[in-house]
Amino acid sequence: MPGPLDGIRVIDLTGVVLGPVATMHLGDMGADIIKVEPPEGDVIRNPGNPKTPKMGPIFLAANRNKRSLCLDLKRPEAIAAVKRLVATADVFVHNNRPEAIERLGLGYDVLKAINPRLVYAFGLGYKRSGPYGHKAAYDDLVQGASGASMLQSRIDGGPPRFLPSLMIDKTTGLHLAMGILAALVHRERTGEGQLVEVPMLESFAGFLLVEHLFGATWVPPRGGSGYDRVLSEHRRPYRTKDGYICALPYNEKQWAAFTTELGRPDLTTDPRFATLTARSNNQPAVQQIIAELIQTRTTDEWLAFFEKADIPHMRVNDLDDLFNDPHLTATGFFVEREHPQEGAIRTTASPFEFEKTPTEYRLHAPALGSDGRQVLSDAGFTEAEITALKTSGALRGGD
């Protein structure tokens, strides 16, 4: 059966990671994603020592289920082509600065006049209504501005560090996809399109502050910001005799089983640890004690005990271990596919599981401009019009 967004057409002017993550999920759900790229292509095509130029690993990971249309938007013929595509579309999405998209003649008011039912969505660094609204933004910059880069410093007192993942881009991409879906629901109810603005700073600051607003929730504050359990120096995978393990003896039954197994009944009567509430309010001490006790056995010994005692636990994987993880193997998370240019590649499955409208890997990440003629033809362009765009230089690729 087709995915839940089958029949939805998205004109996608996004690049790098934030926007492509959003539209990748929409594409997995069945939407027709028309990825409009400049003559040089999305810049994320380049990193990673690609086997084929402009087909790098991050691009391959974030751009499945899309068709590539390469247009030189410096040419008026290309802008006119985008506007014709918008007339047939449900969603227009970009992650350019608003001033830049306005200069191209592709601002909300212009496209709304062409298609009043259009959902016009964009990701940007900072809300336009604030003093940072005009600034360029990248993942590293917003990690700094959001407080994310100082989290490790709160734990160990060292200098600020960036999280070793493009966390801002990817979480904002998920917010952007969610905003688009909500606007599509509104349109189905009312027939009206609308503008959707999703800023990186506000998205990630809110994401962090779910737990880290903490004592600053109240006015006046009842304590400092930062969830102490998460910011404890002892919150880390526990070292065993021969490796590492994650474990969380949480409720009363689990705590009693753990302390009894280790011959530490005193830990069930100590007022700091005697109840779930007490342990919750003394997490750094709890974590330190668990860390000391875990060192007494091997990883496999702990895995066997925790399984028998029904204590939440997991083996610690490195990234490369994921390829052979038994759970991910059983659920079909990794699939090797034959890409027409790249040969065998490893792909990941959508995390969404729909009973009636399943997600699907329909299209490989496209070569630059490879679908231009077909996309334009689907939108009603004649062969003569497509040839004229090609001859003028407005349409690139696909040769």
VOTI-150014 format. One record per residue (C-alpha): residue in three letters; x, z, y. Coordinates in Angstrom, 3 decimals. Layout:
+------+----------+----------+----------+
! resn !       xx !       zz !       yy !
+------+----------+----------+----------+
!  ALA !        X !        Z !        Y !
...
+------+----------+----------+----------+
***
This chain:
+------+----------+----------+----------+
! resn !       xx !       zz !       yy !
+------+----------+----------+----------+
!  MET !    0.000 !    0.000 !    0.000 !
!  PRO !    1.180 !   -0.584 !    3.574 !
!  GLY !    2.616 !    2.281 !    5.611 !
!  PRO !    0.532 !    4.269 !    8.117 !
!  LEU !    1.794 !    2.183 !   11.066 !
!  ASP !    1.241 !   -1.203 !    9.448 !
!  GLY !    0.029 !   -3.595 !   12.149 !
!  ILE !    1.737 !   -1.725 !   15.019 !
!  ARG !    4.249 !   -3.864 !   16.922 !
!  VAL !    7.088 !   -2.150 !   18.815 !
!  ILE !    9.311 !   -3.873 !   21.386 !
!  ASP !   12.483 !   -1.810 !   21.089 !
!  LEU !   15.103 !   -1.992 !   23.857 !
!  THR !   16.878 !    1.162 !   22.696 !
!  GLY !   20.508 !    1.420 !   21.676 !
!  VAL !   23.163 !    3.752 !   20.247 !
!  VAL !   21.452 !    6.606 !   18.300 !
!  LEU !   18.630 !    8.357 !   20.186 !
!  GLY !   16.201 !    5.439 !   20.417 !
!  PRO !   17.167 !    3.744 !   17.142 !
!  VAL !   16.474 !    6.978 !   15.213 !
!  ALA !   12.992 !    7.099 !   16.753 !
!  THR !   12.188 !    3.478 !   15.958 !
!  MET !   13.757 !    3.703 !   12.483 !
!  HIS !   11.138 !    6.293 !   11.524 !
!  LEU !    8.371 !    4.156 !   13.015 !
!  GLY !    9.696 !    1.192 !   11.045 !
!  ASP !    9.823 !    3.228 !    7.824 !
!  MET !    6.131 !    3.970 !    8.404 !
!  GLY !    5.331 !    0.279 !    8.532 !
!  ALA !    5.602 !   -0.696 !   12.215 !
!  ASP !    7.056 !   -4.095 !   13.108 !
!  ILE !   10.142 !   -3.145 !   15.130 !
!  ILE !   11.515 !   -5.961 !   17.304 !
!  LYS !   14.963 !   -4.809 !   18.357 !
!  VAL !   15.874 !   -6.571 !   21.597 !
!  GLU !   19.672 !   -6.603 !   22.000 !
!  PRO !   22.030 !   -7.928 !   24.687 !
!  PRO !   24.490 !  -10.741 !   23.881 !
!  GLU !   27.169 !   -8.193 !   22.936 !
!  GLY !   24.723 !   -6.333 !   20.687 !
!  ASP !   23.956 !   -2.644 !   20.425 !
!  VAL !   27.269 !   -0.835 !   21.052 !
!  ILE !   26.760 !    1.283 !   17.928 !
!  ARG !   27.319 !   -1.871 !   15.873 !
!  ASN !   31.075 !   -1.483 !   16.474 !
!  PRO !   32.352 !    1.979 !   15.350 !
!  GLY !   33.411 !    2.669 !   11.794 !
!  ASN !   35.750 !   -0.151 !   10.757 !
!  PRO !   32.902 !   -2.482 !    9.729 !
!  LYS !   33.365 !   -4.923 !    6.889 !
!  THR !   31.647 !   -7.569 !    9.016 !
!  PRO !   32.032 !   -7.498 !   12.822 !
!  LYS !   29.096 !   -5.784 !   14.542 !
!  MET !   27.712 !   -4.336 !   11.307 !
!  GLY !   29.137 !   -0.812 !   11.460 !
!  PRO !   27.954 !    2.096 !    9.277 !
!  ILE !   26.020 !    4.010 !   11.951 !
!  PHE !   24.177 !    0.837 !   12.915 !
!  LEU !   23.331 !    0.167 !    9.267 !
!  ALA !   22.041 !    3.729 !    8.864 !
!  ALA !   19.763 !    3.783 !   11.931 !
!  ASN !   18.412 !    0.240 !   12.090 !
!  ARG !   16.699 !   -0.565 !    8.821 !
!  ASN !   13.205 !   -2.049 !    8.973 !
!  LYS !   13.904 !   -3.861 !   12.256 !
!  ARG !   14.176 !   -7.488 !   13.383 !
!  SER !   16.867 !   -8.427 !   15.893 !
!  LEU !   16.092 !  -10.564 !   18.937 !
!  CYS !   19.139 !  -11.225 !   21.121 !
!  LEU !   18.294 !  -11.974 !   24.762 !
!  ASP !   20.413 !  -12.104 !   27.875 !
!  LEU !   18.217 !  -10.014 !   30.172 !
!  LYS !   20.255 !  -11.109 !   33.181 !
!  ARG !   18.392 !  -14.407 !   32.923 !
!  PRO !   14.830 !  -14.650 !   34.245 !
!  GLU !   13.782 !  -16.698 !   31.229 !
!  ALA !   14.687 !  -13.788 !   28.955 !
!  ILE !   12.702 !  -11.296 !   31.060 !
!  ALA !    9.730 !  -13.655 !   30.939 !
!  ALA !   10.068 !  -13.790 !   27.151 !
!  VAL !   10.039 !   -9.991 !   26.889 !
!  LYS !    6.889 !   -9.869 !   29.006 !
!  ARG !    5.192 !  -12.369 !   26.693 !
!  LEU !    6.179 !  -10.204 !   23.729 !
!  VAL !    4.776 !   -7.127 !   25.468 !
!  ALA !    1.409 !   -8.860 !   25.740 !
!  THR !    1.262 !   -8.882 !   21.913 !
!  ALA !    2.708 !   -5.398 !   21.408 !
!  ASP !    1.447 !   -1.846 !   20.970 !
!  VAL !    4.591 !    0.003 !   22.059 !
!  PHE !    7.485 !   -0.696 !   24.433 !
!  VAL !   10.390 !    1.746 !   24.139 !
!  HIS !   13.796 !    1.994 !   25.815 !
!  ASN !   16.491 !    4.563 !   26.569 !
!  ASN !   17.900 !    3.051 !   29.749 !
!  ARG !   17.997 !    4.929 !   33.012 !
!  PRO !   14.689 !    4.297 !   34.839 !
!  GLU !   16.422 !    2.643 !   37.806 !
!  ALA !   18.101 !    0.104 !   35.529 !
!  ILE !   14.907 !   -0.872 !   33.726 !
!  GLU !   13.069 !   -1.181 !   37.050 !
!  ARG !   15.751 !   -3.564 !   38.344 !
!  LEU !   15.124 !   -5.765 !   35.325 !
!  GLY !   11.456 !   -5.987 !   36.216 !
!  LEU !   10.405 !   -4.126 !   33.049 !
!  GLY !    9.105 !   -0.900 !   34.591 !
!  TYR !    5.893 !    0.769 !   33.467 !
!  ASP !    3.657 !   -0.525 !   36.261 !
!  VAL !    4.715 !   -4.122 !   35.608 !
!  LEU !    4.165 !   -3.975 !   31.847 !
!  LYS !    0.966 !   -1.933 !   32.132 !
!  ALA !   -0.515 !   -4.748 !   34.226 !
!  ILE !    0.306 !   -7.183 !   31.414 !
!  ASN !   -1.030 !   -4.941 !   28.629 !
!  PRO !   -3.170 !   -1.943 !   29.668 !
!  ARG !   -3.239 !   -0.674 !   26.048 !
!  LEU !    0.546 !   -0.485 !   25.921 !
!  VAL !    2.271 !    2.781 !   25.004 !
!  TYR !    5.368 !    2.718 !   27.231 !
!  ALA !    7.899 !    5.302 !   26.043 !
!  PHE !   11.451 !    6.086 !   27.001 !
!  GLY !   14.142 !    8.619 !   26.283 !
!  LEU !   16.407 !    9.721 !   29.115 !
!  GLY !   18.883 !   12.482 !   29.831 !
!  TYR !   16.897 !   14.697 !   32.171 !
!  LYS !   13.347 !   14.773 !   33.519 !
!  ARG !   13.034 !   12.438 !   36.474 !
!  SER !   11.359 !   15.150 !   38.563 !
!  GLY !   14.511 !   17.312 !   38.588 !
!  PRO !   17.815 !   17.011 !   40.460 !
!  TYR !   19.584 !   15.693 !   37.329 !
!  GLY !   16.982 !   12.964 !   36.875 !
!  HIS !   19.239 !   10.154 !   38.082 !
!  LYS !   22.252 !   11.132 !   35.946 !
!  ALA !   23.575 !    9.282 !   32.915 !
!  ALA !   23.502 !   11.358 !   29.756 !
!  TYR !   25.281 !   11.339 !   26.418 !
!  ASP !   25.116 !   13.690 !   23.464 !
!  ASP !   28.289 !   15.579 !   24.463 !
!  LEU !   27.116 !   16.070 !   28.046 !
!  VAL !   23.761 !   17.489 !   27.013 !
!  GLN !   25.366 !   19.708 !   24.381 !
!  GLY !   27.220 !   21.252 !   27.306 !
!  ALA !   24.241 !   21.439 !   29.649 !
!  SER !   21.828 !   22.843 !   27.024 !
!  GLY !   23.985 !   25.798 !   25.954 !
!  ALA !   24.676 !   24.284 !   22.533 !
!  SER !   28.433 !   24.030 !   23.038 !
!  MET !   28.676 !   27.758 !   23.881 !
!  LEU !   27.012 !   28.987 !   20.674 !
!  GLN !   30.253 !   29.162 !   18.687 !
!  SER !   31.916 !   30.915 !   21.610 !
!  ARG !   29.255 !   33.636 !   21.423 !
!  ILE !   30.229 !   34.198 !   17.809 !
!  ASP !   34.020 !   34.242 !   17.953 !
!  GLY !   34.861 !   34.453 !   21.669 !
!  GLY !   36.743 !   31.172 !   21.543 !
!  PRO !   36.346 !   28.159 !   23.824 !
!  PRO !   33.135 !   26.123 !   23.829 !
!  ARG !   32.895 !   23.500 !   21.096 !
!  PHE !   30.642 !   20.550 !   20.396 !
!  LEU !   28.467 !   20.698 !   17.299 !
!  PRO !   30.006 !   18.233 !   14.804 !
!  SER !   26.923 !   16.021 !   14.754 !
!  LEU !   24.990 !   13.922 !   17.277 !
!  MET !   22.390 !   16.664 !   17.363 !
!  ILE !   21.007 !   15.925 !   20.825 !
!  ASP !   20.501 !   12.225 !   20.181 !
!  LYS !   18.857 !   12.724 !   16.798 !
!  THR !   16.556 !   15.596 !   17.733 !
!  THR !   15.491 !   13.816 !   20.928 !
!  GLY !   14.885 !   10.698 !   18.839 !
!  LEU !   12.490 !   12.694 !   16.680 !
!  HIS !   10.750 !   14.000 !   19.810 !
!  LEU !   10.479 !   10.431 !   21.094 !
!  ALA !    8.901 !    9.217 !   17.856 !
!  MET !    6.461 !   12.132 !   17.931 !
!  GLY !    5.494 !   11.338 !   21.527 !
!  ILE !    4.858 !    7.700 !   20.642 !
!  LEU !    2.679 !    8.665 !   17.674 !
!  ALA !    0.618 !   11.053 !   19.821 !
!  ALA !    0.118 !    8.358 !   22.469 !
!  LEU !   -1.029 !    5.912 !   19.783 !
!  VAL !   -3.610 !    8.457 !   18.594 !
!  HIS !   -4.829 !    8.847 !   22.197 !
!  ARG !   -5.092 !    5.078 !   22.525 !
!  GLU !   -7.150 !    4.815 !   19.345 !
!  ARG !   -9.577 !    7.378 !   20.771 !
!  THR !   -9.802 !    6.036 !   24.327 !
!  GLY !   -8.422 !    2.495 !   24.362 !
!  GLU !   -5.885 !    3.546 !   27.012 !
!  GLY !   -2.132 !    3.155 !   26.883 !
!  GLN !    0.108 !    5.561 !   28.751 !
!  LEU !    3.630 !    6.459 !   29.848 !
!  VAL !    5.647 !    8.793 !   27.599 !
!  GLU !    8.855 !   10.354 !   28.966 !
!  VAL !   11.131 !   12.315 !   26.609 !
!  PRO !   14.249 !   13.925 !   28.170 !
!  MET !   17.263 !   15.013 !   26.149 !
!  LEU !   18.012 !   18.270 !   27.998 !
!  GLU !   14.498 !   19.643 !   27.919 !
!  SER !   13.976 !   18.541 !   24.312 !
!  PHE !   17.106 !   20.238 !   23.015 !
!  ALA !   16.939 !   23.318 !   25.246 !
!  GLY !   13.443 !   23.951 !   23.899 !
!  PHE !   14.711 !   23.293 !   20.373 !
!  LEU !   17.464 !   25.921 !   20.744 !
!  LEU !   15.347 !   28.495 !   22.542 !
!  VAL !   12.760 !   28.781 !   19.767 !
!  GLU !   14.973 !   31.529 !   18.345 !
!  HIS !   17.561 !   32.013 !   21.080 !
!  LEU !   15.231 !   32.939 !   23.959 !
!  PHE !   14.914 !   36.183 !   21.995 !
!  GLY !   15.150 !   39.274 !   24.253 !
!  ALA !   14.822 !   37.153 !   27.382 !
!  THR !   11.297 !   36.215 !   26.266 !
!  TRP !    9.889 !   39.118 !   28.275 !
!  VAL !   10.001 !   39.646 !   32.025 !
!  PRO !   11.872 !   41.856 !   32.642 !
!  PRO !   14.032 !   41.117 !   29.555 !
!  ARG !   13.960 !   43.499 !   26.578 !
!  GLY !   17.451 !   42.332 !   25.633 !
!  GLY !   19.761 !   39.393 !   25.954 !
!  SER !   19.197 !   35.796 !   24.943 !
!  GLY !   20.492 !   34.747 !   21.541 !
!  TYR !   19.158 !   35.641 !   18.084 !
!  ASP !   21.722 !   38.125 !   16.783 !
!  ARG !   21.187 !   37.283 !   13.109 !
!  VAL !   22.114 !   33.649 !   13.745 !
!  LEU !   24.990 !   34.488 !   16.098 !
!  SER !   26.630 !   36.993 !   13.755 !
!  GLU !   30.246 !   36.255 !   12.856 !
!  HIS !   29.321 !   37.152 !    9.266 !
!  ARG !   26.587 !   34.505 !    9.004 !
!  ARG !   28.426 !   31.897 !    7.022 !
!  PRO !   28.674 !   30.728 !    3.420 !
!  TYR !   29.998 !   33.591 !    1.316 !
!  ARG !   33.382 !   33.280 !   -0.381 !
!  THR !   33.320 !   33.833 !   -4.148 !
!  LYS !   36.310 !   34.174 !   -6.454 !
!  ASP !   36.604 !   30.396 !   -6.683 !
!  GLY !   34.517 !   28.810 !   -3.940 !
!  TYR !   31.554 !   29.410 !   -1.656 !
!  ILE !   27.859 !   30.082 !   -2.037 !
!  CYS !   24.833 !   30.627 !    0.208 !
!  ALA !   22.552 !   33.529 !   -0.715 !
!  LEU !   19.756 !   35.495 !    0.914 !
!  PRO !   18.507 !   38.600 !   -0.936 !
!  TYR !   15.540 !   38.898 !    1.396 !
!  ASN !   12.515 !   40.897 !    0.242 !
!  GLU !   12.488 !   44.372 !   -1.286 !
!  LYS !   12.540 !   43.154 !   -4.897 !
!  GLN !   15.460 !   40.813 !   -4.249 !
!  TRP !   17.464 !   43.418 !   -2.327 !
!  ALA !   16.914 !   45.991 !   -5.077 !
!  ALA !   17.998 !   43.512 !   -7.769 !
!  PHE !   21.126 !   42.579 !   -5.848 !
!  THR !   22.233 !   46.124 !   -5.055 !
!  THR !   21.460 !   47.343 !   -8.583 !
!  GLU !   23.481 !   44.515 !  -10.130 !
!  LEU !   26.451 !   45.494 !   -7.952 !
!  GLY !   26.071 !   49.208 !   -8.644 !
!  ARG !   25.268 !   50.048 !   -5.031 !
!  PRO !   22.003 !   52.023 !   -5.060 !
!  ASP !   23.121 !   53.655 !   -1.807 !
!  LEU !   22.252 !   50.410 !   -0.031 !
!  THR !   18.565 !   50.936 !   -0.829 !
!  THR !   18.502 !   54.403 !    0.731 !
!  ASP !   20.750 !   53.819 !    3.757 !
!  PRO !   18.289 !   53.775 !    6.707 !
!  ARG !   19.924 !   50.583 !    8.046 !
!  PHE !   19.011 !   48.715 !    4.856 !
!  ALA !   16.168 !   50.623 !    3.221 !
!  THR !   13.359 !   48.360 !    4.441 !
!  LEU !   12.905 !   44.704 !    5.271 !
!  THR !   12.395 !   45.586 !    8.937 !
!  ALA !   15.569 !   47.679 !    9.005 !
!  ARG !   17.595 !   44.910 !    7.370 !
!  SER !   16.137 !   42.357 !    9.786 !
!  ASN !   17.336 !   44.464 !   12.718 !
!  ASN !   20.794 !   45.029 !   11.211 !
!  GLN !   21.624 !   41.539 !    9.989 !
!  PRO !   25.312 !   41.480 !   10.972 !
!  ALA !   25.908 !   44.609 !    8.859 !
!  VAL !   23.860 !   43.198 !    5.977 !
!  GLN !   25.791 !   39.945 !    6.080 !
!  GLN !   29.120 !   41.768 !    6.132 !
!  ILE !   28.215 !   43.839 !    3.064 !
!  ILE !   26.987 !   40.798 !    1.133 !
!  ALA !   30.199 !   38.968 !    2.017 !
!  GLU !   32.296 !   41.818 !    0.604 !
!  LEU !   30.295 !   42.042 !   -2.621 !
!  ILE !   30.088 !   38.285 !   -3.276 !
!  GLN !   33.885 !   38.064 !   -3.549 !
!  THR !   33.817 !   39.964 !   -6.857 !
!  ARG !   32.498 !   37.067 !   -8.999 !
!  THR !   32.820 !   33.318 !   -9.440 !
!  THR !   30.388 !   30.832 !   -7.968 !
!  ASP !   28.878 !   29.989 !  -11.378 !
!  GLU !   28.435 !   33.680 !  -12.210 !
!  TRP !   26.558 !   34.213 !   -8.962 !
!  LEU !   24.451 !   31.096 !   -9.437 !
!  ALA !   23.382 !   32.338 !  -12.871 !
!  PHE !   22.542 !   35.820 !  -11.597 !
!  PHE !   20.677 !   34.675 !   -8.497 !
!  GLU !   18.628 !   32.238 !  -10.576 !
!  LYS !   17.701 !   34.961 !  -13.079 !
!  ALA !   16.884 !   37.478 !  -10.314 !
!  ASP !   14.903 !   34.898 !   -8.283 !
!  ILE !   17.124 !   35.464 !   -5.220 !
!  PRO !   17.261 !   32.468 !   -2.832 !
!  HIS !   20.621 !   30.737 !   -3.158 !
!  MET !   22.375 !   27.367 !   -3.011 !
!  ARG !   25.781 !   26.005 !   -3.883 !
!  VAL !   27.808 !   24.895 !   -0.829 !
!  ASN !   28.241 !   21.119 !   -0.702 !
!  ASP !   30.711 !   19.023 !    1.218 !
!  LEU !   29.305 !   15.743 !    2.567 !
!  ASP !   30.783 !   13.825 !   -0.365 !
!  ASP !   29.128 !   16.214 !   -2.837 !
!  LEU !   25.704 !   15.058 !   -1.654 !
!  PHE !   26.104 !   11.739 !   -3.473 !
!  ASN !   26.014 !   13.570 !   -6.818 !
!  ASP !   23.679 !   16.419 !   -5.913 !
!  PRO !   21.204 !   16.722 !   -8.824 !
!  HIS !   18.181 !   17.285 !   -6.586 !
!  LEU !   18.906 !   14.334 !   -4.290 !
!  THR !   19.578 !   12.210 !   -7.358 !
!  ALA !   16.261 !   13.193 !   -8.942 !
!  THR !   14.257 !   12.504 !   -5.769 !
!  GLY !   15.891 !    9.111 !   -5.215 !
!  PHE !   17.314 !   10.054 !   -1.825 !
!  PHE !   20.293 !    7.706 !   -2.140 !
!  VAL !   19.657 !    4.107 !   -3.156 !
!  GLU !   22.273 !    1.391 !   -3.490 !
!  ARG !   20.973 !   -1.905 !   -2.114 !
!  GLU !   22.398 !   -5.385 !   -1.821 !
!  HIS !   22.713 !   -6.330 !    1.844 !
!  PRO !   22.849 !  -10.117 !    2.387 !
!  GLN !   26.025 !   -9.804 !    4.476 !
!  GLU !   27.578 !   -6.498 !    3.510 !
!  GLY !   27.103 !   -6.541 !   -0.238 !
!  ALA !   26.331 !   -3.232 !   -1.923 !
!  ILE !   25.547 !   -0.452 !    0.561 !
!  ARG !   24.324 !    3.121 !    0.151 !
!  THR !   21.048 !    3.897 !    1.929 !
!  THR !   18.980 !    7.056 !    2.402 !
!  ALA !   15.261 !    7.477 !    1.887 !
!  SER !   12.722 !    8.438 !    4.511 !
!  PRO !   11.994 !   12.190 !    4.337 !
!  PHE !    8.261 !   11.552 !    4.797 !
!  GLU !    6.053 !   11.514 !    1.724 !
!  PHE !    2.591 !   10.011 !    2.288 !
!  GLU !    0.083 !   10.046 !   -0.561 !
!  LYS !   -1.973 !    7.073 !    0.646 !
!  THR !    0.385 !    5.125 !    2.929 !
!  PRO !    3.967 !    5.444 !    1.657 !
!  THR !    7.057 !    4.629 !    3.653 !
!  GLU !    9.081 !    1.635 !    2.533 !
!  TYR !   12.519 !    0.102 !    2.930 !
!  ARG !   11.418 !   -3.436 !    3.770 !
!  LEU !   14.261 !   -4.875 !    5.828 !
!  HIS !   18.014 !   -4.374 !    5.946 !
!  ALA !   19.632 !   -3.611 !    9.300 !
!  PRO !   19.760 !   -7.082 !   10.882 !
!  ALA !   22.638 !   -9.234 !   12.050 !
!  LEU !   22.685 !   -9.695 !   15.812 !
!  GLY !   19.906 !  -12.052 !   16.864 !
!  SER !   19.162 !  -13.091 !   13.291 !
!  ASP !   15.380 !  -12.950 !   13.697 !
!  GLY !   15.008 !  -14.426 !   17.174 !
!  ARG !   13.274 !  -17.661 !   16.298 !
!  GLN !   10.853 !  -16.009 !   13.884 !
!  VAL !    9.993 !  -13.186 !   16.303 !
!  LEU !    9.238 !  -15.603 !   19.123 !
!  SER !    7.270 !  -17.904 !   16.845 !
!  ASP !    5.165 !  -14.945 !   15.647 !
!  ALA !    4.397 !  -14.149 !   19.293 !
!  GLY !    3.104 !  -17.665 !   19.952 !
!  PHE !    6.177 !  -19.428 !   21.350 !
!  THR !    6.325 !  -23.112 !   20.484 !
!  GLU !    9.402 !  -24.640 !   18.924 !
!  ALA !   10.069 !  -26.463 !   22.196 !
!  GLU !    9.925 !  -23.203 !   24.155 !
!  ILE !   12.280 !  -21.505 !   21.709 !
!  THR !   14.719 !  -24.385 !   21.914 !
!  ALA !   14.599 !  -24.274 !   25.716 !
!  LEU !   15.432 !  -20.551 !   25.672 !
!  LYS !   18.318 !  -21.258 !   23.327 !
!  THR !   19.618 !  -24.102 !   25.455 !
!  SER !   19.490 !  -22.017 !   28.639 !
!  GLY !   21.500 !  -19.213 !   27.086 !
!  ALA !   18.644 !  -16.716 !   27.401 !
!  LEU !   18.237 !  -16.590 !   23.599 !
!  ARG !   21.363 !  -15.839 !   21.586 !
!  GLY !   22.298 !  -15.505 !   17.932 !
!  GLY !   20.523 !  -16.652 !   14.821 !
!  ASP !   22.658 !  -19.779 !   14.375 !
+------+----------+----------+----------+
***
